[in-house]
Amino acid sequence: MADSAEKKAKHGFFHNVSIEFKKIIWPDKKTTFKQSVAVVAISIVAGVIIAVVDAVAKYGVNFLISL
């Protein structure tokens, strides 16, 4: 009996997943391109900021060690 209930639960789950997938509105090519450019730009800016902070920290530590 549990086997039948499991099959019914799995069928219900996958049926609900298929209904939810039909509700997805995928972005168009232009929107995807804009968002990709934004992600790359923000990643580059964050990388530069981290590199500057790292260089300043390295300089500070080397200065303190040389005292």
N, CA, C and O atoms as a GROMACS GRO file, in nm:
protein
  268
    1MET      N    1   0.081  -0.119   0.000
    1MET     CA    2   0.000   0.000   0.000
    1MET      C    3   0.086   0.126   0.000
    1MET      O    4   0.051   0.225  -0.066
    2ALA      N    5   0.195   0.125   0.071
    2ALA     CA    6   0.282   0.242   0.077
    2ALA      C    7   0.343   0.271  -0.060
    2ALA      O    8   0.370   0.386  -0.094
    3ASP      N    9   0.364   0.164  -0.140
    3ASP     CA   10   0.422   0.180  -0.273
    3ASP      C   11   0.330   0.265  -0.361
    3ASP      O   12   0.377   0.352  -0.434
    4SER      N   13   0.202   0.241  -0.353
    4SER     CA   14   0.104   0.317  -0.431
    4SER      C   15   0.101   0.463  -0.386
    4SER      O   16   0.091   0.554  -0.469
    5ALA      N   17   0.109   0.486  -0.257
    5ALA     CA   18   0.108   0.622  -0.204
    5ALA      C   19   0.233   0.697  -0.247
    5ALA      O   20   0.227   0.816  -0.279
    6GLU      N   21   0.348   0.628  -0.249
    6GLU     CA   22   0.473   0.691  -0.292
    6GLU      C   23   0.463   0.732  -0.439
    6GLU      O   24   0.504   0.843  -0.475
    7LYS      N   25   0.410   0.644  -0.524
    7LYS     CA   26   0.397   0.675  -0.666
    7LYS      C   27   0.306   0.795  -0.686
    7LYS      O   28   0.333   0.882  -0.770
    8LYS      N   29   0.199   0.800  -0.610
    8LYS     CA   30   0.104   0.910  -0.621
    8LYS      C   31   0.170   1.042  -0.576
    8LYS      O   32   0.150   1.146  -0.639
    9ALA      N   33   0.249   1.036  -0.468
    9ALA     CA   34   0.317   1.156  -0.418
    9ALA      C   35   0.420   1.205  -0.519
    9ALA      O   36   0.432   1.326  -0.542
   10LYS      N   37   0.496   1.113  -0.580
   10LYS     CA   38   0.596   1.151  -0.679
   10LYS      C   39   0.527   1.212  -0.801
   10LYS      O   40   0.573   1.314  -0.853
   11HIS      N   41   0.419   1.151  -0.846
   11HIS     CA   42   0.346   1.203  -0.961
   11HIS      C   43   0.295   1.344  -0.930
   11HIS      O   44   0.304   1.433  -1.014
   12GLY      N   45   0.242   1.364  -0.812
   12GLY     CA   46   0.191   1.496  -0.773
   12GLY      C   47   0.303   1.599  -0.768
   12GLY      O   48   0.285   1.713  -0.810
   13PHE      N   49   0.419   1.558  -0.717
   13PHE     CA   50   0.533   1.650  -0.708
   13PHE      C   51   0.578   1.693  -0.847
   13PHE      O   52   0.593   1.813  -0.873
   14PHE      N   53   0.599   1.597  -0.936
   14PHE     CA   54   0.647   1.631  -1.069
   14PHE      C   55   0.541   1.707  -1.149
   14PHE      O   56   0.575   1.791  -1.233
   15HIS      N   57   0.417   1.678  -1.125
   15HIS     CA   58   0.309   1.754  -1.190
   15HIS      C   59   0.313   1.900  -1.144
   15HIS      O   60   0.299   1.991  -1.226
   16ASN      N   61   0.332   1.922  -1.014
   16ASN     CA   62   0.341   2.059  -0.962
   16ASN      C   63   0.465   2.131  -1.014
   16ASN      O   64   0.460   2.251  -1.042
   17VAL      N   65   0.575   2.058  -1.025
   17VAL     CA   66   0.698   2.119  -1.080
   17VAL      C   67   0.674   2.162  -1.223
   17VAL      O   68   0.715   2.271  -1.262
   18SER      N   69   0.608   2.080  -1.302
   18SER     CA   70   0.581   2.116  -1.441
   18SER      C   71   0.489   2.237  -1.450
   18SER      O   72   0.505   2.320  -1.540
   19ILE      N   73   0.394   2.250  -1.361
   19ILE     CA   74   0.306   2.367  -1.359
   19ILE      C   75   0.387   2.492  -1.325
   19ILE      O   76   0.368   2.597  -1.386
   20GLU      N   77   0.477   2.482  -1.227
   20GLU     CA   78   0.558   2.597  -1.188
   20GLU      C   79   0.654   2.638  -1.300
   20GLU      O   80   0.677   2.757  -1.321
   21PHE      N   81   0.710   2.541  -1.373
   21PHE     CA   82   0.799   2.573  -1.483
   21PHE      C   83   0.726   2.650  -1.593
   21PHE      O   84   0.785   2.735  -1.660
   22LYS      N   85   0.600   2.622  -1.612
   22LYS     CA   86   0.523   2.695  -1.713
   22LYS      C   87   0.500   2.840  -1.674
   22LYS      O   88   0.471   2.923  -1.761
   23LYS      N   89   0.512   2.873  -1.546
   23LYS     CA   90   0.492   3.011  -1.498
   23LYS      C   91   0.616   3.098  -1.512
   23LYS      O   92   0.609   3.220  -1.498
   24ILE      N   93   0.731   3.036  -1.541
   24ILE     CA   94   0.856   3.111  -1.550
   24ILE      C   95   0.853   3.202  -1.671
   24ILE      O   96   0.815   3.161  -1.781
   25ILE      N   97   0.893   3.327  -1.650
   25ILE     CA   98   0.906   3.422  -1.759
   25ILE      C   99   1.056   3.448  -1.776
   25ILE      O  100   1.117   3.515  -1.693
   26TRP      N  101   1.113   3.396  -1.882
   26TRP     CA  102   1.256   3.409  -1.906
   26TRP      C  103   1.286   3.548  -1.962
   26TRP      O  104   1.208   3.599  -2.043
   27PRO      N  105   1.398   3.609  -1.921
   27PRO     CA  106   1.433   3.741  -1.975
   27PRO      C  107   1.473   3.731  -2.122
   27PRO      O  108   1.522   3.628  -2.168
   28ASP      N  109   1.452   3.842  -2.194
   28ASP     CA  110   1.491   3.842  -2.334
   28ASP      C  111   1.642   3.861  -2.346
   28ASP      O  112   1.711   3.882  -2.246
   29LYS      N  113   1.692   3.854  -2.470
   29LYS     CA  114   1.835   3.859  -2.495
   29LYS      C  115   1.897   3.991  -2.449
   29LYS      O  116   2.007   3.993  -2.395
   30LYS      N  117   1.827   4.101  -2.471
   30LYS     CA  118   1.877   4.234  -2.435
   30LYS      C  119   1.894   4.247  -2.283
   30LYS      O  120   1.996   4.297  -2.236
   31THR      N  121   1.795   4.203  -2.209
   31THR     CA  122   1.800   4.210  -2.063
   31THR      C  123   1.912   4.121  -2.009
   31THR      O  124   1.986   4.161  -1.918
   32THR      N  125   1.924   4.002  -2.064
   32THR     CA  126   2.029   3.911  -2.021
   32THR      C  127   2.167   3.972  -2.046
   32THR      O  128   2.256   3.962  -1.961
   33PHE      N  129   2.185   4.035  -2.162
   33PHE     CA  130   2.313   4.099  -2.194
   33PHE      C  131   2.342   4.212  -2.096
   33PHE      O  132   2.455   4.223  -2.047
   34LYS      N  133   2.243   4.297  -2.068
   34LYS     CA  134   2.263   4.409  -1.975
   34LYS      C  135   2.301   4.359  -1.836
   34LYS      O  136   2.391   4.413  -1.773
   35GLN      N  137   2.234   4.258  -1.790
   35GLN     CA  138   2.262   4.204  -1.657
   35GLN      C  139   2.399   4.138  -1.653
   35GLN      O  140   2.468   4.147  -1.551
   36SER      N  141   2.439   4.073  -1.760
   36SER     CA  142   2.571   4.011  -1.766
   36SER      C  143   2.680   4.118  -1.762
   36SER      O  144   2.781   4.102  -1.693
   37VAL      N  145   2.661   4.226  -1.838
   37VAL     CA  146   2.758   4.336  -1.837
   37VAL      C  147   2.767   4.397  -1.697
   37VAL      O  148   2.877   4.429  -1.651
   38ALA      N  149   2.654   4.413  -1.631
   38ALA     CA  150   2.654   4.469  -1.496
   38ALA      C  151   2.730   4.379  -1.399
   38ALA      O  152   2.807   4.428  -1.316
   39VAL      N  153   2.712   4.250  -1.409
   39VAL     CA  154   2.781   4.155  -1.320
   39VAL      C  155   2.932   4.161  -1.345
   39VAL      O  156   3.010   4.163  -1.249
   40VAL      N  157   2.973   4.165  -1.471
   40VAL     CA  158   3.117   4.170  -1.502
   40VAL      C  159   3.177   4.302  -1.452
   40VAL      O  160   3.285   4.302  -1.394
   41ALA      N  161   3.106   4.413  -1.475
   41ALA     CA  162   3.157   4.544  -1.432
   41ALA      C  163   3.170   4.551  -1.280
   41ALA      O  164   3.272   4.598  -1.229
   42ILE      N  165   3.070   4.505  -1.208
   42ILE     CA  166   3.075   4.507  -1.063
   42ILE      C  167   3.186   4.416  -1.012
   42ILE      O  168   3.253   4.448  -0.914
   43SER      N  169   3.206   4.302  -1.077
   43SER     CA  170   3.314   4.210  -1.038
   43SER      C  171   3.450   4.275  -1.057
   43SER      O  172   3.539   4.260  -0.973
   44ILE      N  173   3.468   4.348  -1.167
   44ILE     CA  174   3.595   4.415  -1.192
   44ILE      C  175   3.618   4.524  -1.088
   44ILE      O  176   3.728   4.536  -1.034
   45VAL      N  177   3.516   4.604  -1.061
   45VAL     CA  178   3.529   4.711  -0.962
   45VAL      C  179   3.560   4.653  -0.824
   45VAL      O  180   3.647   4.704  -0.754
   46ALA      N  181   3.492   4.547  -0.786
   46ALA     CA  182   3.518   4.484  -0.657
   46ALA      C  183   3.660   4.429  -0.652
   46ALA      O  184   3.726   4.440  -0.549
   47GLY      N  185   3.707   4.370  -0.761
   47GLY     CA  186   3.843   4.318  -0.766
   47GLY      C  187   3.947   4.427  -0.751
   47GLY      O  188   4.047   4.409  -0.682
   48VAL      N  189   3.923   4.543  -0.815
   48VAL     CA  190   4.016   4.655  -0.804
   48VAL      C  191   4.018   4.707  -0.660
   48VAL      O  192   4.125   4.734  -0.606
   49ILE      N  193   3.901   4.720  -0.599
   49ILE     CA  194   3.894   4.767  -0.461
   49ILE      C  195   3.969   4.671  -0.368
   49ILE      O  196   4.045   4.716  -0.281
   50ILE      N  197   3.949   4.543  -0.385
   50ILE     CA  198   4.017   4.444  -0.301
   50ILE      C  199   4.168   4.451  -0.324
   50ILE      O  200   4.246   4.440  -0.228
   51ALA      N  201   4.211   4.469  -0.449
   51ALA     CA  202   4.355   4.478  -0.478
   51ALA      C  203   4.416   4.601  -0.413
   51ALA      O  204   4.527   4.594  -0.360
   52VAL      N  205   4.345   4.714  -0.415
   52VAL     CA  206   4.396   4.837  -0.353
   52VAL      C  207   4.406   4.820  -0.202
   52VAL      O  208   4.507   4.856  -0.141
   53VAL      N  209   4.303   4.764  -0.141
   53VAL     CA  210   4.305   4.742   0.004
   53VAL      C  211   4.418   4.646   0.040
   53VAL      O  212   4.486   4.666   0.141
   54ASP      N  213   4.438   4.543  -0.041
   54ASP     CA  214   4.546   4.448  -0.017
   54ASP      C  215   4.682   4.515  -0.027
   54ASP      O  216   4.770   4.492   0.057
   55ALA      N  217   4.702   4.599  -0.128
   55ALA     CA  218   4.830   4.668  -0.145
   55ALA      C  219   4.858   4.762  -0.029
   55ALA      O  220   4.970   4.769   0.020
   56VAL      N  221   4.756   4.835   0.015
   56VAL     CA  222   4.773   4.927   0.128
   56VAL      C  223   4.806   4.848   0.255
   56VAL      O  224   4.894   4.887   0.331
   57ALA      N  225   4.735   4.738   0.277
   57ALA     CA  226   4.762   4.656   0.395
   57ALA      C  227   4.903   4.598   0.389
   57ALA      O  228   4.974   4.595   0.490
   58LYS      N  229   4.945   4.552   0.272
   58LYS     CA  230   5.080   4.498   0.256
   58LYS      C  231   5.184   4.606   0.284
   58LYS      O  232   5.283   4.581   0.353
   59TYR      N  233   5.162   4.724   0.230
   59TYR     CA  234   5.255   4.835   0.255
   59TYR      C  235   5.260   4.868   0.405
   59TYR      O  236   5.368   4.890   0.460
   60GLY      N  237   5.144   4.871   0.469
   60GLY     CA  238   5.139   4.901   0.612
   60GLY      C  239   5.211   4.797   0.695
   60GLY      O  240   5.285   4.833   0.787
   61VAL      N  241   5.192   4.672   0.666
   61VAL     CA  242   5.258   4.564   0.741
   61VAL      C  243   5.408   4.569   0.718
   61VAL      O  244   5.486   4.556   0.813
   62ASN      N  245   5.451   4.588   0.593
   62ASN     CA  246   5.595   4.599   0.564
   62ASN      C  247   5.656   4.720   0.636
   62ASN      O  248   5.769   4.712   0.683
   63PHE      N  249   5.583   4.830   0.643
   63PHE     CA  250   5.633   4.949   0.713
   63PHE      C  251   5.650   4.920   0.862
   63PHE      O  252   5.751   4.958   0.922
   64LEU      N  253   5.551   4.854   0.921
   64LEU     CA  254   5.558   4.821   1.064
   64LEU      C  255   5.671   4.722   1.094
   64LEU      O  256   5.736   4.732   1.197
   65ILE      N  257   5.693   4.628   1.004
   65ILE     CA  258   5.799   4.530   1.025
   65ILE      C  259   5.936   4.596   1.016
   65ILE      O  260   6.028   4.556   1.088
   66SER      N  261   5.950   4.695   0.930
   66SER     CA  262   6.080   4.759   0.911
   66SER      C  263   6.118   4.853   1.024
   66SER      O  264   6.233   4.898   1.030
   67LEU      N  265   6.025   4.883   1.113
   67LEU     CA  266   6.056   4.975   1.224
   67LEU      C  267   6.153   4.917   1.321
   67LEU      O  268   6.189   4.982   1.419
   0.00000   0.00000   0.00000
